[in-house]
Amino acid sequence: MNLDLNNKTALVSASTSGIGYAIADRLLQEGATVIVNGRSEATVAKAVAALADKHGAQRVLPLVGDLSVAGSETVAAARYPAIDILVNNMGTYALSDFFSTTDADWQRMFDTNVWSGVRLARTYMKGMLERGTGRVVFISSEVALAPMAAMAHYSASKATQLSISRSLAELTKGTAVTVNAVLPGPTETDSLKSFIESVNPGLPYADAERKFMDENRPSSLIYRLAKPAEVANVVAFLASERAAVINGASIRAEGGTVQTIA
């Protein structure tokens, strides 16, 4: 399917690796110009170079900055005043005993997972509404629907993203702007793959992944980790005109792990 994102500009937060990088790559495949964001000059330069080799340098733009920090959205807007697609991918996670999780831990989680997206949407979405067209996508998580005791602050931040996404969608009535959330399950990023290998030394990776699913996601229907590109496919569709009737939705891309009908 040709998603026809030619002449569209997308900002994907935290897009130098993992799901964010895969989203940037997929949007570039569909013809978009993509602003690649990361915290350091080195990581952004590396990602931009790799994507430019694949798609051409003209459509790959750098944005260095920690978008969880207040004021970083102003810096982004000064360099790139208007965009057509905003993908709020920036996020972090941590396993943490509830009783030993500090206020600072909660604050860092919400700064990264919630405030980064709030500030970017506040910065860019008004222009989309004025132009009457645009896309905002929040990358949430399956744990927004199935909170985990060992990740209470992470689960809460991801549930908050769903509420914000739906609230912002209410502002789009009568326009061609949409706001949606995507809920991945465990995804085969370098960090998760490394974790699985580290806790299963000597075990072939395929067996270690199956053990991870047995112990952590036994309800999964695909019974494997998702690939970053598979999540990116869902995001690219939502960013396109093909998804014009999907608005205010939470789209599950978690392999059927959450055992609900909605």
N, C-alpha and C positions, 0 to 999 in steps of 0.2 A: 504494500500500500504506500503510495506517495503521499506524505503528510504535508508537502509543499510549505515549508517554513522559510522559503526564500524571502529576503528583504525583512526578516524579523530579527530583532536583537534580543538575546537572552542573557540574563545574569544568573549564574548558578553558584550559590555560596558554597564554600569549602569543596572546590571541584578539582583539586590537584591529585586526588586518589579516590579509590573505592567507588561507591555509588555515584558520588558527585562527578567524578571523572567520566564514568560511563554515561551519565546523563549528558555531559558536555559533548562527548564523542557522538552520541546518538543525535543530538540536536544539530550538530555540524553535518552529519550525514544527510540530514533532511534539508540542508541549505541555509540554516540560521547562522548568524554571526553570534559568537558566544564569548562572554566575558568570564574568564577563568579566574577564580579567587582562591587565595591561600594566605596563610599568615606570614610566610617568609618569601623573600626575593628568590631564593634558590629553588624552593618547591614550585613556585609559580612559573619561573623560567623553564624548569624541566618539563612541566606539564604543557606549557604553551609550545615549546619546541617540538614535543612529540605530536601534539595535535596539529600543529602547523605543517609538519612533514607529511601528515596524512591527508589534511584537508586544505592546505594553503594558508599562508601567513595572514592574508588580508582579513580573514573572518575569525581569527583567534586573538582576543584582546586580553591583556593582563590587568588584574586588580589585586595588588598586595595590601593586605590589611586584615586585622582580626575583627570580624564583623559582630562579635559578641560584645565589643566595647562601645559604649555610648559615644556618639560623634563620628564613628567610622562610616555610618551611612551617609553623612554629609560629605565626607571625603569622596565616597563612591559617586554620589550624585554630581559633585563638582566636575568629575572626570567624564562621567557618563550620565548626562541629565535625563535621558528618556530611554526606556526599554519597553519591549513588547511582551516579554516573558520573564517572570521572576520565579525561580525555583529556590525555595528556602530549604536547602539541603543541610546546612550547617548543624552539626549535632555531636553530642558525646554521650557515652554511657558508662556505667560503672556498677559493679556488684558491691553492695554495701549493707551491712547490718543496720537496720533502722535505728537502733538505740545508740549506735556510735556514729551515725551520719550527722555531721555538724551543720549549723546554719550556713557556714561558708560553703560546705559541699552542696547544699540545696541551692544557694545563690549562684554558684558556678554553673550548675546544671541548668537552671532557668535562664541565666544570661546567655548561655550558648544555644539551648534548644528552643527557647521561647522568645527572648528579647531580640535576638538577632533577626528573626523573621518579622516580629512586630515592627521594628524600626525600618526595615527594608520595605515592608508593605506600606507603611505610613509615608515613606519617602517617594515611592514609585507608583502606587496604585491610584492616587488622585489624578495623575496625568493620564493613566489608562482610562479612567472614567470620563475625563474631559474629551478624550479622543473617541470614546465609545467602544474601544476594543482593547483586549489584552488578556493575559493569562497569569494567574498566581497559583503556584503549586507548593504545598507544604509537604515535606517528607516526614511523616510521623512514624508509627510503628504498630505492630500487632499488640504490643503491651498496652497501648491506649485502650484497647478493648478487653484485654485480659491482664490486669495489673499483677506484678510479681512482688512478693514480700521482700525478696532480696534486691529489688531495684525500685523501691518505693518512690524515690525522687525522680528517677528516670521515667517511670510509668506515669507519674503525675504530670511531668513536663510534656509528654507525648499526648496525653489526654487533653491537656490545655491547648495544644496545637489544633486539635480537632474542633474545639469550641471557638477558637479564634478564626479558623478557616471558615466555619459556617457563619459566624457573625459578619465577616467581611463579605461573604457571598451575598448577604442580605442587602449590601450597599450597591450591588450591581444590577438591580432590577431595571429592566428596560434597556439594557446595554448589551453589547457583545463581549463584555468582560466576564470571565469566570474565575472562581476561586474554589479549589478542590484540595483534598489531602490524599496522599498515597501512603499505605500502611505496609511496608515490607516486613517480612519475617527475617530470621537469621540469614544473612547474605554472605557469600564467600569473598569477603574483602581480605586484603593481606593481613590485617590485624586479627580478624577472627580465625583465619586459617592458621596463623602462627600460634594463637592461643590453643587451638585444638591440638596442634602438633606438640606443643610444649607440655600439655598435660597427659599426652599419650606417647612418651618417648619409645621409639623402636617399632611402633605400630604403623603399618602401611596407612597412608592418608585416607584411602577409601574406607578402611575399617574404622579409623578414628572418627571420621565424619559420621558413619553409621552409629557408632557408640554415642557420639554427641546427640544425635537425633533420638536414640533410644532413651537417653537419660534426661534430655532437656525439652524435646518437642515430639513426644510419642504420638500426639494427635495429628501430626502433619500428614497430609495426603500425598504430597510429592515425595516425602521422606528423604529429603536431601536439602542442602543449603541452596538458596536461590543464587543465581549468577547476577552480578551487578548489571549486566546488559539486559537481563530480563526485567529488572525493575525500571531501567532506563527506557525500555520500550513502552511501558505503561505511562511514564511521565511524558514522553514525546507525543504519544497519542493525545493526552489531555491538553498538551500545549498547542495542538493543531485545531484547524477548523472542523476536522472530522468529529471532534468531541464537543461541538458547540452546544448540545443539549445537556451536557453533564455539568452541573453547577451546584455548589454547596454539598458535594458528595465526599464520602470517605471511601476510597477505592482500595480494597484489600488485595495485596500482592504478596501474600504470606503462605501460599501453598496449601490453603485449607486448614491451617493449624487451629484457628479460632472456631470452635464448634457452635456457631450460631447461624441462623438463617438470614441475618441482616448485617 
